[in-house]
Amino acid sequence: MCGIVGYIGKRDVAPLLLEGLQRLEYRGYDSAGIVVTSPKTAGLKMVKAKGRVRDLEAKVPARFKGTTGIAHTRWATHGAPSDVNAHPHLDASGKVAVVHNGIIDNAADLRRKLQADGVEFLSETDTEVLVHLIARSQAEKLEDRVRETLRVIEGTYGIAVLHADFPDRIVVARNGSPVVLGIGEKEMFVASDIAALVTHTRQIVTLDDGEMATLKADDFRTYTTEGTRTTAEPTTVEWEAASYDMGGHETYMHKEIHEQADAVDRVLRGRIDDRFSTVHLGGLNLDAREARRIRRVKILGCGTSYHAGMIGAQMIEELARIPADAEPASEFRYRNAVVDPDTLYIAVSQSGETYDVLAAVQELKRKGARVLGIVNVVGSAIAREADGGIYVHAGPEVCVVSTKCFTNTTVAFALLALHLGRTRDLSVRDGKRIIEGLRKLPEQISEIMKQEEEIEKLAKTYADARSMLFIGRVRGYPVAREASLKLKEVSYIHAEAYPASELKHGPLALIEPALPTVAIVPDDDLLEKNRAAMEEIKARSGKILAVAHQPQEKADQTVLVPKNEDELDPILMGIPLQLLAYHTALALGRDIDKPRNLAKSVTVE
């Protein structure tokens, strides 16, 4: 959610930090700040501002020089957005500066104890307790002062610390919130996301939970919060700086919707095995004998990843004939679920850092479960914690609202379902059928994109709606769930999704001309059932937009989607509804890439 950027080297640090913050704007934030120093400068210099990074940049004076600095974009948890609550935070002496992602659970108790000792707090944030605790430590080394502080902290954090008495270093630490080091030539970077680093270096080190690091201009070292040295080998990230540019599009969301044909081609590339009508998924670390012992699959995700998991569960049941279901990770981790040794657990997260999903993975691992990860970011926390998994290779997704990563995740589930099916009872013939369907997907996605102009016209007719209903049966229901979420997220129009079979059990009471319904109508064995649902809506003067494989007589408008195999149709049917949400939001003048109140990567509870 929040963003951290830091640098130590010989270059003028302020422009580097501001550029890094701009690359993290997509994560969602409400204020920003920067603090700089250098071995030749006495003390720390700080500027903070409520609002966008451009507001901060406008406040930075011309003579704001330094070669070391840390910066932050904040998403409010403790205290309203304001200049005072923005990070970095300084102690009373002005010597210690801290930026922090996460939540300190025992901040209130620590604040009371510090206030009893005469410490005055300037902000409402939980982060400020870190600053005062570090400043009050009597340890000789900055690393020891930070470590001493972290021993009394309960909660999650990704932090970066500057101290005026130690201008040659930045100390960072991680517990539940990502911290990534960037290795340069006689310069070092730190960030909460590689997006802030790729302009300057592609050599990175990702800290694990319970790990700290000291960055100097020409060196770095990593160690645990207990002080034990750790071995950190830099890895090369595959994404380049150009991947984060808009590429001629007005918004990142528009760009990412249009990248889906190429993105799906990437997730398929090199994985299809025509000889045996299956796929290669070497990263699963799951041999055929182990795969055959699986008796159930449980998929965990949040938001869009949960919806992708719903589609994945249906594919696994249909193709592999293994009972499967999806559940929000945020609910699973609190309900004391029974962990079955014969169940395969799958954690789904675009960032690989989603806190609720990561916490569920850690709890499952503690109880001896086998966990696979389906993530987009190589080397992310969930990827490292899981026993194996699948990278979805969607490329960087900058818009807060997920589109191409959702689609690639559903394709990754199709690959997994095919793999599991072929190790069990799925025939060669059906394996070939699914492979042929997978190969058609990129071209079919391109066909859908050719309808954008017509979908834009439709969107303008729905922009005045105060609420919309989305319905679908079985394969169509997760598509309806995801489409309603997209509309809510980006346009702020209230939307609700229901199984079409549930209309008679309550939702029909809502139907009237002012409530449009979007019906997902695949050409499968439930086609007539879906048509009957539309009959019910039309009988009550409801307006219907159908997403279907053939024109629907009872619909006021129909968006046609190319037909694939029945099991793969859900992958395609949501894509025109991404365009509908986008153009509805555009017509309403919304901040499409950064919807209000939302953040890209939810790294706090």
Backbone torsions as a table, in degrees:
resi	resn	phi	psi	omega
1	MET	NA	-75.1	176.4
2	CYS	-68.0	165.6	-179.3
3	GLY	-125.7	139.6	177.2
4	ILE	-120.5	137.5	171.7
5	VAL	-138.2	138.9	176.1
6	GLY	-146.0	155.0	-179.7
7	TYR	-149.0	143.9	169.7
8	ILE	-142.2	127.9	-177.4
9	GLY	177.1	-140.7	-178.3
10	LYS	-114.7	-11.6	-176.6
11	ARG	-79.1	161.2	173.7
12	ASP	-65.5	120.3	-164.8
13	VAL	-81.7	-32.7	-172.6
14	ALA	-58.4	-48.7	178.7
15	PRO	-60.6	-35.5	178.8
16	LEU	-65.3	-43.5	-178.6
17	LEU	-67.9	-40.8	178.9
18	LEU	-64.5	-39.5	176.1
19	GLU	-63.1	-43.0	179.2
20	GLY	-62.3	-41.2	177.8
21	LEU	-61.9	-39.2	179.0
22	GLN	-62.6	-34.1	179.3
23	ARG	-75.4	-13.8	177.8
24	LEU	-102.4	4.4	-176.6
25	GLU	-59.6	-30.8	-177.8
26	TYR	-62.8	-18.4	-176.9
27	ARG	-73.2	-13.5	-179.5
28	GLY	93.1	132.1	-178.5
29	TYR	-170.0	169.2	180.0
30	ASP	-132.7	-6.9	178.0
31	SER	-160.2	167.6	-176.3
32	ALA	-151.1	158.8	179.4
33	GLY	-159.9	163.9	-176.2
34	ILE	-148.4	142.2	174.1
35	VAL	-136.2	138.6	-176.6
36	VAL	-134.3	159.1	174.4
37	THR	-158.5	-178.2	173.3
38	SER	-164.9	160.8	178.5
39	PRO	-58.9	-23.4	-177.5
40	LYS	-94.6	-3.8	-176.0
41	THR	-112.6	134.0	177.4
42	ALA	-82.0	124.9	173.7
43	GLY	81.9	-175.3	-177.8
44	LEU	-111.6	144.3	175.3
45	LYS	-117.3	131.5	-173.0
46	MET	-134.5	144.7	172.7
47	VAL	-136.9	136.6	178.0
48	LYS	-136.8	154.4	-179.5
49	ALA	-155.2	135.6	168.1
50	LYS	-70.9	143.0	177.9
51	GLY	110.1	-151.3	-174.8
52	ARG	-84.6	168.3	177.8
53	VAL	-60.2	-34.3	179.0
54	ARG	-62.8	-30.9	176.5
55	ASP	-68.4	-39.0	175.3
56	LEU	-64.6	-46.3	-178.0
57	GLU	-58.4	-38.1	-179.5
58	ALA	-66.2	-23.8	-178.5
59	LYS	-90.8	-15.0	-177.9
60	VAL	-72.2	121.3	-178.9
61	PRO	-69.9	161.4	-178.6
62	ALA	-62.3	-39.3	-179.2
63	ARG	-95.8	66.3	179.7
64	PHE	-120.1	67.7	-170.1
65	LYS	-96.6	151.7	176.6
66	GLY	177.0	163.9	177.9
67	THR	-117.5	-0.6	177.2
68	THR	-136.2	139.2	179.2
69	GLY	-170.4	162.0	174.1
70	ILE	-133.2	150.5	-177.6
71	ALA	-144.7	165.8	-169.8
72	HIS	-156.3	143.6	164.1
73	THR	-114.1	130.8	-171.6
74	ARG	-107.5	141.2	169.5
75	TRP	-117.7	114.0	-166.1
76	ALA	-59.9	130.6	167.9
77	THR	-123.2	-52.1	178.5
78	HIS	-109.8	104.8	-179.7
79	GLY	95.7	142.8	-177.4
80	ALA	-68.3	159.9	175.1
81	PRO	-60.0	127.1	178.9
82	SER	-164.9	166.0	175.4
83	ASP	-60.7	-41.5	-176.2
84	VAL	-67.6	-40.1	-177.7
85	ASN	-80.1	-13.4	177.9
86	ALA	-63.8	151.8	173.7
87	HIS	-90.5	157.8	1.2
88	PRO	-72.3	163.0	174.3
89	HIS	-113.5	141.4	178.9
90	LEU	-113.4	153.3	172.1
91	ASP	-81.4	176.7	-175.5
92	ALA	-61.7	-31.9	-179.0
93	SER	-78.9	-14.3	-178.2
94	GLY	76.8	14.5	-177.3
95	LYS	-95.6	-26.4	-174.8
96	VAL	-111.9	131.4	176.8
97	ALA	-127.3	137.5	-179.6
98	VAL	-134.4	137.5	163.9
99	VAL	-115.7	146.8	-169.0
100	HIS	-148.3	130.0	165.7
101	ASN	-107.0	142.1	178.9
102	GLY	118.7	-167.1	-179.7
103	ILE	-138.1	128.6	175.8
104	ILE	-89.0	106.7	-173.4
105	ASP	-65.6	-34.6	-178.0
106	ASN	-100.5	26.8	-177.9
107	ALA	-61.8	-39.1	-177.2
108	ALA	-62.9	-43.1	178.8
109	ASP	-65.0	-43.5	-180.0
110	LEU	-64.7	-38.2	178.7
111	ARG	-62.2	-44.3	-179.8
112	ARG	-61.5	-42.1	-179.9
113	LYS	-65.0	-41.9	179.8
114	LEU	-67.1	-40.8	178.3
115	GLN	-64.5	-35.7	177.2
116	ALA	-63.6	-26.0	177.7
117	ASP	-89.9	6.2	175.7
118	GLY	95.8	6.7	179.6
119	VAL	-77.0	131.5	177.3
120	GLU	-99.7	129.1	178.8
121	PHE	-97.9	139.3	179.3
122	LEU	-98.2	-28.0	-174.2
123	SER	-115.2	172.7	175.1
124	GLU	-95.6	3.9	-170.5
125	THR	-78.8	155.9	171.3
126	ASP	-72.7	-27.4	-175.3
127	THR	-62.7	-32.4	-173.6
128	GLU	-61.7	-24.6	177.9
129	VAL	-63.7	-33.7	178.3
130	LEU	-60.1	-45.1	-177.5
131	VAL	-59.4	-48.7	-176.1
132	HIS	-69.6	-35.8	178.5
133	LEU	-65.9	-42.6	178.1
134	ILE	-64.5	-42.9	-178.1
135	ALA	-64.5	-31.6	-176.9
136	ARG	-85.1	-11.5	-179.4
137	SER	-66.4	142.3	179.7
138	GLN	-100.1	5.3	180.0
139	ALA	-62.0	149.9	-177.0
140	GLU	-73.1	-39.9	-175.9
141	LYS	-97.5	146.5	177.3
142	LEU	-60.2	-40.4	179.6
143	GLU	-57.2	-41.9	-179.3
144	ASP	-70.0	-33.2	177.7
145	ARG	-65.7	-42.4	178.9
146	VAL	-67.1	-44.4	-178.9
147	ARG	-61.8	-41.6	178.6
148	GLU	-60.5	-39.9	178.7
149	THR	-66.7	-44.0	-176.1
150	LEU	-65.4	-22.8	179.2
151	ARG	-65.2	-26.2	-178.1
152	VAL	-100.5	0.8	-177.8
153	ILE	-89.3	135.2	171.0
154	GLU	-118.1	129.2	179.4
155	GLY	134.4	-159.7	-177.4
156	THR	-112.5	148.6	178.4
157	TYR	-160.5	147.1	158.9
158	GLY	-129.3	117.5	-173.4
159	ILE	-129.2	154.9	169.2
160	ALA	-133.5	135.0	-172.5
161	VAL	-125.5	132.1	170.2
162	LEU	-115.0	146.9	176.4
163	HIS	-138.7	129.2	-176.9
164	ALA	-60.7	-27.2	179.0
165	ASP	-80.6	-9.4	179.1
166	PHE	-131.3	64.2	-172.8
167	PRO	-72.8	-3.4	-177.5
168	ASP	-94.1	9.9	-174.7
169	ARG	-152.9	157.5	167.2
170	ILE	-123.2	132.8	176.7
171	VAL	-108.7	131.2	-178.4
172	VAL	-127.9	159.5	179.1
173	ALA	-154.1	155.4	-178.0
174	ARG	-136.4	137.7	167.0
175	ASN	-153.8	93.9	176.7
176	GLY	87.6	-6.7	179.4
177	SER	-132.8	128.8	-167.0
178	PRO	-62.9	141.1	173.3
179	VAL	-136.9	124.0	-176.6
180	VAL	-124.1	130.4	176.1
181	LEU	-95.3	141.7	174.4
182	GLY	-114.2	127.2	-174.5
183	ILE	-98.6	117.2	178.5
184	GLY	-115.9	-171.7	177.3
185	GLU	-87.9	103.0	-177.9
186	LYS	56.1	34.0	173.5
187	GLU	-157.0	150.9	-177.9
188	MET	-131.9	147.8	179.4
189	PHE	-124.6	157.7	169.9
190	VAL	-141.8	146.5	179.0
191	ALA	-157.9	166.2	173.8
192	SER	-89.3	-6.2	-176.7
193	ASP	-154.2	138.0	-178.8
194	ILE	-63.3	-16.6	178.2
195	ALA	-56.6	-32.1	-179.2
196	ALA	-79.1	-9.9	-172.5
197	LEU	-107.1	-28.4	-165.4
198	VAL	-65.6	-19.2	175.0
199	THR	-65.7	-27.6	-171.1
200	HIS	-111.9	-30.1	-179.7
201	THR	-158.8	151.0	173.5
202	ARG	-115.0	7.0	176.2
203	GLN	-95.7	114.8	-174.4
204	ILE	-129.9	158.9	170.5
205	VAL	-130.0	127.2	179.0
206	THR	-102.6	122.6	179.7
207	LEU	-72.9	147.3	172.5
208	ASP	-90.8	164.1	173.2
209	ASP	-59.3	138.9	-178.8
210	GLY	80.1	13.9	-177.6
211	GLU	-116.0	147.7	177.7
212	MET	-125.5	168.8	176.0
213	ALA	-151.8	147.8	170.5
214	THR	-111.8	124.6	-179.9
215	LEU	-107.4	126.1	168.5
216	LYS	-120.1	167.7	-173.3
217	ALA	-59.7	-34.2	-174.6
218	ASP	-115.0	11.7	-175.0
219	ASP	-166.3	163.8	170.1
220	PHE	-149.6	156.2	172.6
221	ARG	-141.8	148.8	179.8
222	THR	-119.3	151.9	-176.8
223	TYR	-163.7	163.9	179.5
224	THR	-79.6	168.3	176.3
225	THR	-67.7	-11.7	173.9
226	GLU	-90.1	-7.5	176.2
227	GLY	102.7	-2.7	-179.7
228	THR	-77.1	130.0	179.6
229	ARG	-63.6	142.5	175.5
230	THR	-120.2	158.1	179.9
231	THR	-100.9	120.2	-178.5
232	ALA	-120.9	113.4	178.1
233	GLU	-99.1	122.5	178.6
234	PRO	-61.7	145.0	174.2
235	THR	-119.1	159.8	-179.3
236	THR	-99.7	123.2	179.0
237	VAL	-79.0	146.4	-176.2
238	GLU	-85.3	-19.9	-177.4
239	TRP	-83.0	141.5	179.1
240	GLU	-106.6	165.5	-177.6
241	ALA	-58.9	-35.4	-178.6
242	ALA	-62.9	-23.5	179.5
243	SER	-64.7	-18.2	-177.8
244	TYR	-98.6	3.0	177.0
245	ASP	-85.2	160.4	-178.3
246	MET	-76.7	-18.4	175.4
247	GLY	60.8	37.0	177.0
248	GLY	88.6	-5.6	178.3
249	HIS	-87.8	157.7	-179.4
250	GLU	-74.4	-28.0	-179.3
251	THR	-140.8	160.1	174.5
252	TYR	-66.8	-36.1	-179.3
253	MET	-60.3	-43.6	179.5
254	HIS	-63.2	-44.2	178.7
255	LYS	-59.4	-45.3	-174.0
256	GLU	-71.9	-32.7	173.0
257	ILE	-61.1	-43.1	-177.0
258	HIS	-77.0	-12.5	177.6
259	GLU	-84.8	-1.9	-168.8
260	GLN	-67.7	-34.0	178.3
261	ALA	-61.8	-46.2	179.2
262	ASP	-68.6	-37.6	-179.7
263	ALA	-64.0	-42.5	178.8
264	VAL	-65.5	-37.8	176.3
265	ASP	-59.3	-37.9	-179.9
266	ARG	-66.3	-42.7	-176.9
267	VAL	-69.1	-23.3	178.1
268	LEU	-86.8	-27.2	-169.5
269	ARG	-58.8	127.3	175.8
270	GLY	77.2	3.3	-175.3
271	ARG	-107.2	-15.2	-176.3
272	ILE	-85.7	133.1	179.8
273	ASP	-116.3	94.9	-177.1
274	ASP	-67.8	-30.9	-175.6
275	ARG	-59.9	-42.5	-177.2
276	PHE	-110.7	10.7	178.1
277	SER	54.2	46.1	-179.9
278	THR	-143.7	-160.7	179.4
279	VAL	-134.9	156.0	174.0
280	HIS	-95.3	120.7	176.0
281	LEU	-132.5	69.4	-173.4
282	GLY	-61.4	-27.5	-177.3
283	GLY	-72.5	-5.7	-179.4
284	LEU	-68.9	-29.2	-174.4
285	ASN	54.7	44.8	-175.4
286	LEU	-139.5	106.4	-178.2
287	ASP	-81.5	172.7	-173.7
288	ALA	-60.9	-39.1	-179.4
289	ARG	-64.3	-42.7	177.9
290	GLU	-65.8	-38.8	-179.8
291	ALA	-62.6	-37.4	-178.6
292	ARG	-72.3	-18.3	179.3
293	ARG	-83.7	-9.2	-179.1
294	ILE	-68.7	129.3	179.9
295	ARG	-108.7	-16.1	179.8
296	ARG	-158.4	151.5	176.0
297	VAL	-123.2	129.3	176.7
298	LYS	-118.6	123.7	-177.0
299	ILE	-109.3	131.7	-177.0
300	LEU	-122.7	130.0	177.3
301	GLY	-162.1	177.1	177.5
302	CYS	-129.7	142.6	176.4
303	GLY	60.2	-127.8	-179.0
304	THR	-58.7	-37.8	179.7
305	SER	-65.6	-34.0	175.3
306	TYR	-64.6	-42.1	178.3
307	HIS	-65.2	-40.0	174.6
308	ALA	-60.9	-37.4	177.3
309	GLY	-65.3	-34.3	176.0
310	MET	-62.3	-44.2	176.9
311	ILE	-64.3	-42.2	179.0
312	GLY	-61.6	-40.0	179.4
313	ALA	-62.1	-41.0	178.3
314	GLN	-64.5	-41.3	178.7
315	MET	-62.3	-43.4	-179.4
316	ILE	-63.7	-42.1	178.1
317	GLU	-64.5	-42.3	-176.1
318	GLU	-71.5	-42.6	-173.4
319	LEU	-92.2	-36.2	-177.2
320	ALA	-102.2	-12.5	-178.9
321	ARG	57.0	40.8	173.9
322	ILE	-112.1	129.4	176.1
323	PRO	-56.0	130.7	-176.1
324	ALA	-146.0	146.1	174.2
325	ASP	-151.6	162.4	179.0
326	ALA	-117.9	149.5	-177.8
327	GLU	-147.0	143.9	174.0
328	PRO	-60.4	127.5	-179.8
329	ALA	-60.6	-31.6	-178.7
330	SER	-65.9	-25.2	175.8
331	GLU	-88.2	-43.0	-176.0
332	PHE	-56.2	-42.8	-172.4
333	ARG	-71.4	-11.6	-179.0
334	TYR	-109.8	-2.7	-173.9
335	ARG	-104.3	17.2	176.1
336	ASN	50.6	52.5	-175.6
337	ALA	-66.6	149.8	174.3
338	VAL	-74.6	123.5	-179.6
339	VAL	-99.4	113.5	-173.1
340	ASP	-97.8	129.4	-179.7
341	PRO	-64.5	-19.7	178.8
342	ASP	-92.8	4.8	179.2
343	THR	-98.4	135.1	172.6
344	LEU	-95.1	123.2	179.4
345	TYR	-100.6	137.1	-178.8
346	ILE	-125.4	121.3	179.2
347	ALA	-100.1	129.8	-175.5
348	VAL	-119.2	128.2	179.6
349	SER	-161.0	128.8	176.7
350	GLN	-60.8	-52.1	-175.9
351	SER	-76.4	-24.7	-172.0
352	GLY	76.1	7.3	-177.8
353	GLU	-125.7	3.3	-177.5
354	THR	-54.8	121.4	-167.3
355	TYR	-62.1	-46.7	-177.8
356	ASP	-62.5	-37.9	179.3
357	VAL	-69.6	-44.2	179.5
358	LEU	-61.3	-42.6	179.2
359	ALA	-63.7	-38.0	177.2
360	ALA	-64.6	-41.5	178.2
361	VAL	-61.0	-45.7	-178.4
362	GLN	-63.8	-37.4	177.6
363	GLU	-68.1	-41.3	178.4
364	LEU	-63.6	-42.1	179.2
365	LYS	-64.1	-38.3	179.0
366	ARG	-61.3	-31.3	-178.7
367	LYS	-94.6	9.9	172.7
368	GLY	83.9	16.2	-179.0
369	ALA	-79.7	154.0	170.8
370	ARG	-88.4	125.6	-175.9
371	VAL	-125.6	128.7	171.2
372	LEU	-105.0	150.9	176.3
373	GLY	-114.4	138.3	169.6
374	ILE	-119.0	104.0	-172.7
375	VAL	-137.5	166.9	-179.6
376	ASN	-101.5	-29.0	-172.2
377	VAL	-97.7	116.3	-180.0
378	VAL	-64.8	134.6	177.2
379	GLY	78.5	7.7	179.6
380	SER	-70.7	169.8	-172.3
381	ALA	-60.7	-44.3	-178.6
382	ILE	-67.2	-37.8	176.9
383	ALA	-60.8	-37.6	-178.7
384	ARG	-77.2	-34.7	-177.8
385	GLU	-75.3	-31.8	-173.9
386	ALA	-72.3	159.9	177.9
387	ASP	-74.8	-20.2	-179.7
388	GLY	178.1	-173.7	178.9
389	GLY	164.8	-166.4	-177.5
390	ILE	-131.1	125.7	169.1
391	TYR	-84.4	136.3	-173.8
392	VAL	-90.8	-11.2	172.2
393	HIS	52.7	40.9	177.5
394	ALA	-78.4	-14.9	-172.7
395	GLY	82.2	171.8	-178.2
396	PRO	-58.9	135.0	175.2
397	GLU	-118.0	110.2	-170.8
398	VAL	-92.6	-39.6	178.7
399	CYS	-59.5	139.4	178.0
400	VAL	-57.3	-39.9	-179.1
401	VAL	-78.7	123.7	-176.4
402	SER	-83.1	132.0	177.4
403	THR	-128.2	-69.7	-175.4
404	LYS	-67.3	-31.2	179.0
405	CYS	-70.0	-37.1	174.6
406	PHE	-59.4	-48.1	-178.4
407	THR	-62.9	-45.5	179.8
408	ASN	-65.4	-31.7	177.6
409	THR	-66.7	-40.7	177.7
410	THR	-65.2	-35.6	176.7
411	VAL	-67.7	-39.4	176.6
412	ALA	-60.4	-38.7	176.1
413	PHE	-65.4	-36.6	176.5
414	ALA	-62.3	-40.8	177.8
415	LEU	-63.3	-44.3	-179.9
416	LEU	-64.2	-42.8	179.5
417	ALA	-62.5	-40.6	177.4
418	LEU	-64.4	-44.4	179.3
419	HIS	-59.8	-49.2	179.4
420	LEU	-64.9	-39.0	179.8
421	GLY	-62.8	-41.0	-177.5
422	ARG	-75.1	-19.5	173.7
423	THR	-82.2	-9.0	-178.2
424	ARG	-116.3	-104.5	-169.4
425	ASP	-119.7	5.7	179.6
426	LEU	-72.6	128.8	-174.3
427	SER	-72.9	161.2	173.9
428	VAL	-57.8	-41.0	-179.1
429	ARG	-60.9	-46.9	179.3
430	ASP	-68.9	-33.6	175.7
431	GLY	-60.3	-45.4	178.1
432	LYS	-62.8	-40.1	-179.5
433	ARG	-60.7	-45.0	-180.0
434	ILE	-67.4	-40.1	178.6
435	ILE	-61.9	-43.1	177.4
436	GLU	-61.0	-39.7	177.7
437	GLY	-65.2	-41.6	178.1
438	LEU	-61.2	-41.6	-179.0
439	ARG	-66.3	-24.3	179.4
440	LYS	-77.4	-20.4	-169.2
441	LEU	-56.3	-49.4	-177.7
442	PRO	-57.2	-43.8	-179.7
443	GLU	-66.6	-38.9	179.9
444	GLN	-68.3	-34.7	175.3
445	ILE	-63.7	-41.0	177.2
446	SER	-61.7	-36.9	176.9
447	GLU	-62.6	-41.3	179.6
448	ILE	-62.4	-39.3	-178.0
449	MET	-62.8	-25.1	179.3
450	LYS	-68.6	-14.5	179.7
451	GLN	-92.1	6.9	-172.5
452	GLU	-57.5	-40.7	-178.1
453	GLU	-60.8	-41.5	178.7
454	GLU	-68.4	-39.2	178.9
455	ILE	-66.1	-35.7	177.3
456	GLU	-61.0	-42.4	177.5
457	LYS	-62.7	-42.1	177.7
458	LEU	-61.3	-42.5	-176.9
459	ALA	-59.0	-38.1	-178.9
460	LYS	-65.5	-28.5	178.8
461	THR	-76.5	-19.6	-179.5
462	TYR	-102.2	-4.7	-174.9
463	ALA	-64.9	-22.9	179.9
464	ASP	-86.9	-4.9	-178.5
465	ALA	-66.6	139.7	176.4
466	ARG	-87.7	-22.1	-179.2
467	SER	-156.7	153.4	177.6
468	MET	-139.3	148.2	178.5
469	LEU	-111.6	134.2	177.3
470	PHE	-117.4	131.1	-178.8
471	ILE	-132.1	153.1	175.4
472	GLY	-169.4	158.0	178.3
473	ARG	-112.9	138.3	173.7
474	VAL	48.2	-101.2	-178.3
475	ARG	-63.9	-28.8	-177.7
476	GLY	-81.1	-19.4	-174.7
477	TYR	-67.8	-46.9	176.5
478	PRO	-60.5	-32.6	176.8
479	VAL	-63.5	-43.0	177.9
480	ALA	-62.6	-40.7	178.6
481	ARG	-60.0	-48.5	-177.7
482	GLU	-67.4	-40.1	-179.4
483	ALA	-64.8	-38.8	178.9
484	SER	-67.5	-37.3	176.9
485	LEU	-63.6	-43.9	179.8
486	LYS	-58.0	-45.8	-178.4
487	LEU	-63.4	-43.6	178.4
488	LYS	-60.4	-49.6	-173.6
489	GLU	-59.7	-46.2	-166.7
490	VAL	-100.3	-27.3	-178.3
491	SER	-105.3	-17.4	-176.0
492	TYR	68.9	14.6	172.6
493	ILE	-81.9	131.8	177.1
494	HIS	-63.4	135.5	179.3
495	ALA	-144.1	148.2	-177.0
496	GLU	-137.7	142.6	178.5
497	ALA	-117.1	137.9	178.7
498	TYR	-138.0	149.1	167.3
499	PRO	-61.6	135.5	-179.5
500	ALA	-58.1	-30.6	-179.5
501	SER	-68.2	-14.7	-177.0
502	GLU	-94.6	0.9	-175.6
503	LEU	-54.5	-44.9	-176.6
504	LYS	-68.5	-15.3	-174.5
505	HIS	-95.8	27.9	175.0
506	GLY	142.2	-54.0	-173.6
507	PRO	-61.4	-23.2	179.0
508	LEU	-58.9	-23.6	178.6
509	ALA	-63.6	-21.9	-178.5
510	LEU	-84.3	-18.6	-170.3
511	ILE	-67.6	127.8	175.5
512	GLU	-162.3	168.2	-177.6
513	PRO	-57.9	-27.9	-177.3
514	ALA	-80.6	-7.8	-179.5
515	LEU	-110.4	99.3	177.9
516	PRO	-70.7	147.5	176.5
517	THR	-117.5	133.6	171.8
518	VAL	-104.4	119.4	-176.8
519	ALA	-108.9	127.3	175.7
520	ILE	-90.5	115.2	-170.2
521	VAL	-128.4	76.6	177.1
522	PRO	-69.9	152.8	179.1
523	ASP	-86.1	75.7	-179.4
524	ASP	-132.3	-161.8	-174.8
525	ASP	-71.8	-4.7	177.6
526	LEU	-106.8	13.3	-177.0
527	LEU	-56.1	-48.3	-177.5
528	GLU	-67.2	-33.6	176.4
529	LYS	-63.3	-42.2	178.8
530	ASN	-66.4	-37.7	177.1
531	ARG	-64.5	-36.9	177.9
532	ALA	-63.5	-38.0	177.6
533	ALA	-63.3	-40.2	178.1
534	MET	-66.1	-35.8	175.4
535	GLU	-57.0	-44.1	-179.5
536	GLU	-61.2	-40.1	-179.1
537	ILE	-69.5	-44.8	-179.6
538	LYS	-64.2	-34.2	178.8
539	ALA	-63.7	-17.5	179.6
540	ARG	-111.4	22.8	174.8
541	SER	64.8	26.5	176.6
542	GLY	-79.3	147.4	177.1
543	LYS	-92.4	135.7	-173.3
544	ILE	-127.0	131.4	165.8
545	LEU	-110.4	118.6	179.7
546	ALA	-100.2	139.7	168.4
547	VAL	-110.0	112.1	-166.3
548	ALA	-149.9	172.1	177.8
549	HIS	-91.9	-12.0	178.0
550	GLN	-148.1	156.8	-179.5
551	PRO	-56.0	140.9	-178.3
552	GLN	-113.1	118.4	-173.8
553	GLU	-59.9	-37.4	-175.3
554	LYS	-82.9	-8.3	-179.8
555	ALA	-86.5	146.9	174.7
556	ASP	-72.9	-36.4	174.0
557	GLN	-141.9	151.4	176.8
558	THR	-130.2	128.9	169.3
559	VAL	-97.5	120.6	-176.6
560	LEU	-89.4	136.4	-179.5
561	VAL	-120.5	137.4	178.6
562	PRO	-58.9	141.2	-179.9
563	LYS	-81.3	134.0	172.9
564	ASN	-121.2	-161.3	173.1
565	GLU	-68.0	148.2	-176.0
566	ASP	-52.0	-43.6	-175.9
567	GLU	-66.0	-27.3	-175.8
568	LEU	-97.5	-8.8	-177.1
569	ASP	-55.6	-37.9	-179.3
570	PRO	-59.2	-27.6	179.6
571	ILE	-60.1	-38.1	-175.4
572	LEU	-88.6	-30.6	-167.9
573	MET	-71.7	-20.4	177.9
574	GLY	-83.1	-17.3	-172.8
575	ILE	-65.3	-45.5	176.5
576	PRO	-62.6	-26.1	178.8
577	LEU	-77.3	-22.5	168.1
578	GLN	-63.4	-44.4	178.0
579	LEU	-65.2	-37.4	177.9
580	LEU	-62.3	-46.2	178.4
581	ALA	-61.8	-43.4	-178.7
582	TYR	-60.2	-50.7	-175.3
583	HIS	-73.9	-26.7	172.4
584	THR	-65.0	-46.2	178.5
585	ALA	-63.3	-39.0	179.1
586	LEU	-62.4	-43.9	179.6
587	ALA	-63.4	-28.6	-179.4
588	LEU	-91.0	-3.1	178.0
589	GLY	72.8	30.8	-178.8
590	ARG	-76.3	161.1	173.5
591	ASP	-82.7	88.5	-164.4
592	ILE	-64.9	-44.2	-176.5
593	ASP	-77.1	-22.4	-177.8
594	LYS	-132.7	71.5	179.9
595	PRO	-58.3	148.8	-176.8
596	ARG	-59.6	144.0	172.4
597	ASN	69.8	0.5	-174.9
598	LEU	-113.1	157.6	175.9
599	ALA	-134.4	153.1	-175.6
600	LYS	-68.7	-51.3	-175.6
601	SER	-115.3	113.8	-174.9
602	VAL	-88.7	95.4	-174.6
603	THR	-105.1	12.6	170.4
604	VAL	-127.8	161.6	-178.3
605	GLU	-78.0	NA	NA
